[in-house]
Amino acid sequence: MSLVWLIPVLVFIPDATYSPSALPTWLASFFSTMIILLDKRALIMVVPFIALISPLSFPNNFINFLPSEIYVALLAILGVLFFFYNKTLKVNLYKGDGYLLFLLIIFLVSSLMSFEIDSLIKSVFNMIIILVIFCFTRSLLKNKDDLRLFFDSLIVTSLLCSLLVYSALLTGISLNSLLSLSTENVNYATDAIWWRATFFYTNAGYIFGISALIAFCKLLSTDNLRNRVIYFLSFVILTSTLVVMVEKTGLAALFISIFIIFFIFTLKKGTLFFLYVLFSFLLLLSPIIFFSLVISQDFDLFSRFQIAGFTERLCVFDSTTQVLLQNPSKLLFGFGPDASITLVNEYTSAAKTNCVGSQEGAIDGAYFTYLFDYGFFFVITFLMLMIGNFFRFSLLLFNSNERKDHDIYAIFISVIAYISLAALTDVIGLSKVAWIIFQIFSLFGIAINLSNSEKKLITKPELNK
């Protein structure tokens, strides 16, 4: 799968432009379907690739839909056929899924109570897409090796996306503008006072940060030297991507999540292991800092990571709070799915007002966006989902004597911490980045159920004795 999606990336890199050919991306999509015929798990593994790389086809696309959107539509049709005719598509519900079901119910209520539900139809379809991906992921991934395969595919996807980010940065291309057919060349990497790499989706920092954490946890748990080198380099590249994209919250969330892993592993394995992990982490930082300095072509990195934007965010948060207080009926279930992004009215305009009275593009921060779009109950349920699973996986790690499973538990712990922290300033929404985030949420129940099943298998022989 990775070799297939390397094709459109390699075509783009030598001649980065605002008008890339759509053919390589469609070819990659076609070859992916061929792989699916050989292994049905590829239905799931292809989602990160096609979701994040298919925008390369947008400027010269011969239809109005991206390959990712066509793929999910076919996936939905396939799901309906399996359900009604073959009945082989079984979606299991596990402990903790009540939070996800409650989030779905609140979404439906919020949609029905919206002032402009007809303008939010696209957001409703986006949620249906997420549900389709969630159900297929839950249905097709059966064991921990499947989970590890998914994590590896996410790392590879992020590395390919990093290649796009670096090539666009060094040639002055704004990938974020590519989806809007912008022809403005922004020369970030040569003589610009303010340089900043971009990606197709502004919240892609979630994916790069999550993938960096997966690589870090796998680096700690593998004994194979070749794999250690691969995960070491992957962590360096992905973290450097967050640096060149100036993802301040993402970097803070990444390092805090790593120190949480430090703390948990120290409690389980002792101080000596902590010193080993700390040394590994410091070793990882050196090439990241060097690489960032080379890319920036100067040593004034401090100015790149200014925090003036934080003040503006506080003003926007205050504006959002005032709008909700003035409309108490919306405090419970919000203004509707993605209303803060999709709708343009007096409420959304007032909610996005910053310190100087002008409007921001969005209500920065997933929590405040969720509060405005879906209301108080949604935010509380989302927090309970994250906190509950964080402690579940922490307990599984503490109680596990199987070293080979520590990487899975550590990945989930760190990823939950990362998403929870990054959500303070970065929107999740219902974008293609959200497809992958909710894919990860679908893995929570699979991992917990597999762990509980293994405990029962171990306990039964002891009872028989």
SEFI-218722 format. One line per field, with one value per residue (C-alpha): residue number from 1; x, y, z. Coordinates in Angstrom, 3 decimals. Layout:
N
i	(NUM:...) .
x	(X:...) .
y	(Y:...) .
z	(Z:...) .
END
This chain:
465
i	(1:2:3:4:5:6:7:8:9:10:11:12:13:14:15:16:17:18:19:20:21:22:23:24:25:26:27:28:29:30:31:32:33:34:35:36:37:38:39:40:41:42:43:44:45:46:47:48:49:50:51:52:53:54:55:56:57:58:59:60:61:62:63:64:65:66:67:68:69:70:71:72:73:74:75:76:77:78:79:80:81:82:83:84:85:86:87:88:89:90:91:92:93:94:95:96:97:98:99:100:101:102:103:104:105:106:107:108:109:110:111:112:113:114:115:116:117:118:119:120:121:122:123:124:125:126:127:128:129:130:131:132:133:134:135:136:137:138:139:140:141:142:143:144:145:146:147:148:149:150:151:152:153:154:155:156:157:158:159:160:161:162:163:164:165:166:167:168:169:170:171:172:173:174:175:176:177:178:179:180:181:182:183:184:185:186:187:188:189:190:191:192:193:194:195:196:197:198:199:200:201:202:203:204:205:206:207:208:209:210:211:212:213:214:215:216:217:218:219:220:221:222:223:224:225:226:227:228:229:230:231:232:233:234:235:236:237:238:239:240:241:242:243:244:245:246:247:248:249:250:251:252:253:254:255:256:257:258:259:260:261:262:263:264:265:266:267:268:269:270:271:272:273:274:275:276:277:278:279:280:281:282:283:284:285:286:287:288:289:290:291:292:293:294:295:296:297:298:299:300:301:302:303:304:305:306:307:308:309:310:311:312:313:314:315:316:317:318:319:320:321:322:323:324:325:326:327:328:329:330:331:332:333:334:335:336:337:338:339:340:341:342:343:344:345:346:347:348:349:350:351:352:353:354:355:356:357:358:359:360:361:362:363:364:365:366:367:368:369:370:371:372:373:374:375:376:377:378:379:380:381:382:383:384:385:386:387:388:389:390:391:392:393:394:395:396:397:398:399:400:401:402:403:404:405:406:407:408:409:410:411:412:413:414:415:416:417:418:419:420:421:422:423:424:425:426:427:428:429:430:431:432:433:434:435:436:437:438:439:440:441:442:443:444:445:446:447:448:449:450:451:452:453:454:455:456:457:458:459:460:461:462:463:464:465) .
x	(0.000:2.798:4.547:1.300:0.769:4.421:3.663:1.675:4.062:7.169:5.471:4.702:8.065:10.405:8.014:5.853:3.147:-0.349:-1.531:-0.350:-1.636:-4.604:-3.670:-1.059:-3.502:-6.286:-3.886:-2.882:-6.568:-7.164:-4.184:-5.356:-8.628:-6.613:-4.799:-8.158:-9.136:-6.129:-6.627:-9.885:-8.014:-6.705:-10.197:-9.173:-5.467:-6.110:-8.247:-5.350:-3.566:-6.544:-7.903:-4.665:-2.992:-5.932:-6.218:-3.278:-5.870:-8.060:-6.735:-6.959:-9.614:-11.971:-14.945:-16.181:-15.240:-11.890:-10.853:-11.323:-14.969:-15.624:-13.937:-16.086:-19.250:-18.292:-17.510:-21.010:-22.604:-20.487:-21.565:-25.255:-24.834:-23.013:-25.600:-28.712:-27.533:-24.475:-24.908:-21.154:-20.542:-20.820:-20.123:-19.380:-20.072:-17.742:-17.401:-16.971:-18.834:-21.740:-19.890:-19.564:-23.242:-24.204:-22.036:-23.947:-27.322:-26.293:-25.132:-28.553:-30.392:-28.117:-28.777:-32.553:-32.517:-30.323:-31.646:-30.397:-30.435:-30.653:-27.232:-25.690:-26.545:-22.903:-21.882:-24.498:-23.058:-19.572:-20.791:-22.268:-18.842:-17.225:-19.815:-19.097:-15.343:-15.892:-18.093:-15.733:-12.738:-14.540:-15.711:-12.504:-9.720:-9.758:-6.500:-3.551:-1.458:-4.164:-3.903:-0.116:-0.532:-2.905:-0.458:2.371:0.217:-0.533:3.190:3.915:1.026:2.338:5.862:4.570:2.601:5.766:7.551:4.771:5.098:8.885:8.813:6.079:7.898:11.193:9.522:7.240:3.980:1.114:-0.585:-3.423:-4.118:-4.039:-7.556:-8.872:-7.115:-4.934:-2.189:-0.359:3.208:4.337:8.123:8.416:11.817:14.132:13.724:10.445:10.548:7.885:8.198:5.649:4.933:1.319:-0.712:-4.020:-5.880:-5.064:-5.630:-3.213:-1.006:-3.181:-2.029:1.661:1.675:-0.208:2.092:5.193:3.923:3.232:6.799:8.180:6.241:7.286:10.899:10.746:9.186:11.104:14.332:15.034:17.853:16.479:13.049:14.627:16.400:13.186:11.089:13.888:14.012:10.210:9.923:12.566:10.915:7.369:8.331:10.337:7.201:5.352:8.243:8.265:4.471:4.909:2.413:3.009:0.152:0.972:4.583:3.586:1.024:3.633:6.240:3.695:2.377:5.933:6.580:3.329:4.720:8.007:6.112:3.945:6.831:8.988:6.303:6.079:9.708:11.817:14.215:16.791:14.248:13.335:16.975:17.144:13.982:15.121:18.456:16.622:14.365:17.271:19.041:15.938:15.782:19.243:18.578:15.150:16.683:19.451:17.000:14.727:17.625:18.707:15.191:14.696:18.071:18.493:18.763:15.855:13.484:12.098:10.301:8.713:7.084:5.634:2.521:0.666:-2.020:-2.912:-4.311:-6.490:-7.767:-8.781:-10.767:-12.488:-13.270:-14.802:-16.877:-18.102:-19.058:-21.005:-22.976:-23.921:-24.927:-27.146:-28.751:-29.152:-31.278:-28.194:-25.940:-27.201:-27.168:-25.377:-26.082:-25.621:-22.853:-19.891:-22.084:-19.118:-17.376:-20.257:-22.809:-22.449:-24.902:-24.958:-24.218:-21.205:-19.810:-20.074:-18.578:-15.436:-14.737:-11.158:-9.516:-9.520:-13.109:-12.374:-13.372:-11.211:-11.682:-12.836:-13.318:-9.867:-10.017:-12.004:-13.652:-15.063:-15.996:-17.821:-19.509:-20.748:-21.716:-23.089:-23.473:-22.445:-23.459:-21.302:-18.189:-18.709:-19.290:-16.192:-14.086:-15.498:-14.627:-11.037:-10.499:-12.207:-10.128:-6.936:-7.333:-8.461:-5.320:-3.134:-4.509:-4.049:-0.411:0.213:-1.424:0.038:2.882:3.055:5.852:4.795:1.509:3.068:3.491:-0.267:-1.250:1.434:0.293:-3.320:-2.345:-0.112:-2.511:-5.431:-3.268:-2.158:-5.661:-6.995:-4.235:-4.131:-7.908:-7.355:-6.460:-6.917:-10.269:-11.178:-14.475:-15.768:-12.918:-10.832:-8.483:-11.513:-11.969:-8.663:-9.171:-12.501:-10.874:-8.519:-11.505:-12.978:-9.790:-10.277:-13.012:-11.168:-7.994:-9.836:-11.991:-8.947:-7.178:-10.213:-10.558:-6.902:-7.378:-10.295:-8.228:-5.462:-7.841:-9.890:-7.040:-6.143:-9.756:-9.790:-6.738) .
y	(0.000:2.408:1.841:2.526:5.887:6.766:7.232:10.526:11.837:11.202:12.766:15.927:16.386:17.154:19.736:21.037:23.200:24.507:22.416:18.815:16.042:14.128:10.918:9.553:9.948:8.176:5.413:4.968:4.762:2.135:-0.015:0.227:-1.431:-4.251:-4.785:-4.871:-7.884:-9.733:-8.719:-7.254:-5.515:-3.158:-1.615:-0.069:0.490:2.562:5.154:7.298:7.178:8.127:10.671:12.650:12.287:12.352:16.216:16.207:15.439:18.458:21.197:19.055:16.601:15.470:15.134:17.170:14.531:13.506:9.822:9.635:10.694:8.193:5.487:6.110:6.154:2.731:1.583:2.608:0.740:-2.317:-2.139:-2.042:-5.022:-7.041:-6.163:-7.004:-9.843:-11.479:-10.500:-10.932:-7.356:-7.492:-4.404:-5.332:-2.953:-3.084:-1.602:2.159:2.458:4.050:7.361:7.116:6.233:9.189:11.487:10.237:10.842:14.387:14.971:13.956:16.131:19.083:18.642:18.604:21.645:23.772:27.101:26.302:22.532:22.745:24.476:21.710:18.746:18.388:18.084:15.356:13.463:13.876:12.220:9.357:8.914:8.735:6.141:4.019:4.100:3.397:0.364:-1.164:-0.625:-2.236:-5.126:-6.034:-5.608:-8.703:-8.991:-7.032:-7.731:-5.970:-2.997:-2.899:-3.061:-0.082:1.897:1.175:2.234:5.511:6.145:5.493:7.753:10.556:10.141:10.466:13.554:14.940:14.612:16.716:19.288:19.644:19.775:22.417:24.429:24.488:25.512:28.154:26.261:26.573:23.165:24.687:27.017:24.169:23.083:26.586:26.861:29.692:30.841:32.911:31.676:32.219:31.898:30.518:28.879:31.489:35.177:35.275:36.913:34.495:30.939:28.246:24.969:24.031:20.955:20.444:20.424:22.953:20.419:17.853:18.399:15.801:13.129:14.061:14.204:10.926:9.171:10.553:9.118:5.742:5.683:6.665:3.946:1.335:2.494:1.781:-1.653:-3.232:-5.212:-5.375:-2.991:-2.356:-1.498:0.787:2.737:2.986:4.212:6.549:8.229:8.281:10.104:12.645:13.361:13.601:15.802:18.014:18.321:19.747:22.194:23.472:23.780:25.822:23.587:25.075:23.283:20.078:20.138:20.938:18.115:15.755:16.398:16.272:12.950:11.587:12.574:10.859:7.696:8.322:8.507:5.425:3.250:4.411:3.300:-0.076:-0.769:1.307:4.256:2.565:2.278:5.941:6.950:4.825:6.419:9.913:9.365:8.096:11.142:13.589:11.726:12.122:15.863:16.636:15.932:17.594:20.864:20.705:19.955:22.819:25.277:24.167:24.529:27.977:29.216:31.370:30.895:33.094:30.227:31.966:34.523:31.699:30.325:33.555:33.159:36.341:34.197:32.790:36.172:36.260:32.767:33.881:36.752:34.360:31.961:34.854:35.875:32.298:32.104:35.371:34.138:30.925:32.783:35.058:31.964:29.577:27.172:26.523:25.918:22.339:21.164:23.922:25.562:22.436:20.259:22.354:25.461:27.591:26.794:26.299:28.953:32.693:34.557:36.923:34.131:32.611:36.062:37.200:33.939:34.338:37.957:38.524:41.174:43.912:43.287:41.436:37.832:34.740:31.940:29.526:29.121:27.725:24.799:21.580:21.983:25.444:24.475:21.416:23.604:26.028:23.346:20.564:21.998:21.247:17.562:16.743:18.308:16.469:13.145:13.639:14.324:11.229:9.156:10.356:10.207:6.831:5.173:6.835:5.146:1.848:1.556:2.760:-0.051:-2.573:-1.514:-1.730:-5.163:-6.659:-9.133:-9.511:-7.177:-7.584:-5.786:-2.782:-0.922:-1.037:0.221:2.919:4.075:4.448:6.241:8.733:9.264:9.960:12.430:14.089:14.504:15.806:18.426:19.444:19.921:22.956:25.061:22.855:22.037:18.403:18.960:16.449:16.781:13.972:14.304:13.433:10.261:8.981:10.224:8.388:5.356:5.357:5.731:2.582:0.718:1.472:-1.121:-3.732:-3.462:-3.524:-6.492:-8.458:-7.805:-8.915:-12.061:-12.953:-12.507:-14.952:-17.526:-17.241:-17.391:-20.432:-23.001:-21.741:-22.269:-25.795:-26.664) .
z	(0.000:0.889:-2.470:-4.303:-2.595:-2.996:-6.721:-6.515:-3.852:-5.992:-9.011:-7.014:-5.258:-8.221:-9.669:-6.812:-8.335:-7.731:-10.699:-10.140:-12.367:-10.998:-12.825:-10.333:-7.433:-9.283:-10.292:-6.654:-5.721:-8.423:-7.395:-3.772:-4.752:-6.325:-3.027:-1.235:-3.352:-1.901:1.740:3.039:5.892:3.230:3.231:6.550:5.939:2.816:4.643:5.986:2.614:0.474:2.963:3.310:-0.102:-2.541:-2.398:-4.836:-7.522:-6.724:-9.066:-12.218:-11.152:-13.934:-11.535:-8.568:-5.996:-4.564:-4.750:-0.967:-1.273:-4.065:-1.988:1.087:-1.051:-2.458:1.069:2.194:-0.728:0.051:3.703:2.743:0.406:3.067:5.689:3.702:1.483:2.997:6.636:7.209:8.314:12.077:14.176:17.777:20.655:23.637:27.093:26.848:23.549:25.407:25.266:21.482:21.106:23.301:21.140:18.090:19.751:20.718:17.148:15.823:18.351:17.575:13.841:14.312:16.608:14.339:13.019:9.506:9.166:5.360:5.323:7.423:5.198:4.156:7.816:8.326:5.341:6.817:10.013:7.982:6.359:9.805:10.863:7.787:8.432:12.142:11.421:8.851:11.132:14.056:11.889:10.027:12.585:14.777:16.740:18.081:15.005:12.974:15.319:14.891:11.119:11.236:13.391:10.951:7.999:9.794:10.319:6.632:5.562:7.761:6.394:2.828:3.860:5.471:2.119:0.578:3.356:2.958:-0.839:-0.809:1.845:-0.051:-3.317:-1.788:-2.352:0.109:0.204:2.192:-0.749:-3.266:-2.284:-2.976:-6.342:-5.086:-7.444:-4.861:-4.367:-0.797:-0.561:2.955:2.707:1.196:1.932:3.837:7.265:8.460:7.212:7.891:6.157:5.449:4.596:2.801:6.125:8.836:11.626:10.127:13.186:14.915:12.452:12.511:16.332:16.754:14.269:16.018:19.313:17.701:16.357:19.785:21.645:19.102:19.432:23.173:22.793:19.901:20.283:16.563:15.581:12.079:13.477:16.070:13.344:11.300:14.236:15.365:11.950:11.719:15.038:14.011:10.647:12.019:14.958:12.605:10.481:13.480:13.937:10.344:10.466:13.676:15.485:18.922:20.680:18.819:19.978:23.561:23.502:22.004:24.694:27.536:26.191:26.031:29.639:30.648:29.040:30.908:34.197:33.627:32.420:35.341:37.795:36.078:35.146:37.530:37.459:35.228:32.426:32.912:32.425:29.270:27.865:28.816:27.069:23.963:23.979:24.262:21.472:19.318:19.942:18.566:14.863:15.147:16.358:13.741:10.940:11.978:11.991:8.529:7.121:8.659:7.326:10.412:14.170:15.240:15.937:19.021:16.847:14.880:17.998:19.364:21.527:20.616:18.980:22.382:23.448:20.333:21.129:24.624:23.104:20.674:23.530:25.459:22.417:21.999:25.660:25.429:22.403:24.224:27.382:25.299:23.746:26.705:24.659:22.502:25.494:25.786:22.147:20.221:16.879:14.756:13.229:12.077:12.407:13.492:10.181:7.748:8.726:8.260:10.483:13.441:15.930:14.172:13.347:16.959:18.261:16.110:17.075:18.283:20.473:17.811:16.723:13.481:12.785:12.924:10.405:13.105:16.840:17.538:19.913:19.650:23.047:22.395:18.836:20.173:22.797:20.125:17.589:19.816:23.309:26.874:26.970:23.945:25.506:28.803:27.027:24.862:27.968:29.695:26.603:26.668:30.450:30.829:28.121:29.358:32.747:31.207:29.115:31.992:34.173:31.367:31.044:34.785:35.087:31.905:32.192:28.415:27.279:23.657:24.420:26.143:22.860:22.129:25.583:25.542:22.099:23.215:26.431:24.641:21.728:24.078:25.996:22.747:21.310:24.640:24.889:21.218:21.330:23.570:20.508:17.416:15.822:15.044:13.228:10.682:8.197:6.731:9.695:11.856:9.776:11.115:14.667:14.927:13.329:16.304:18.652:17.093:18.061:21.772:22.180:20.077:22.182:25.520:24.457:23.265:26.579:28.605:26.482:27.092:30.850:30.800:28.882:31.472:34.450:33.369:33.534:37.002:38.167:36.740:38.790) .
END
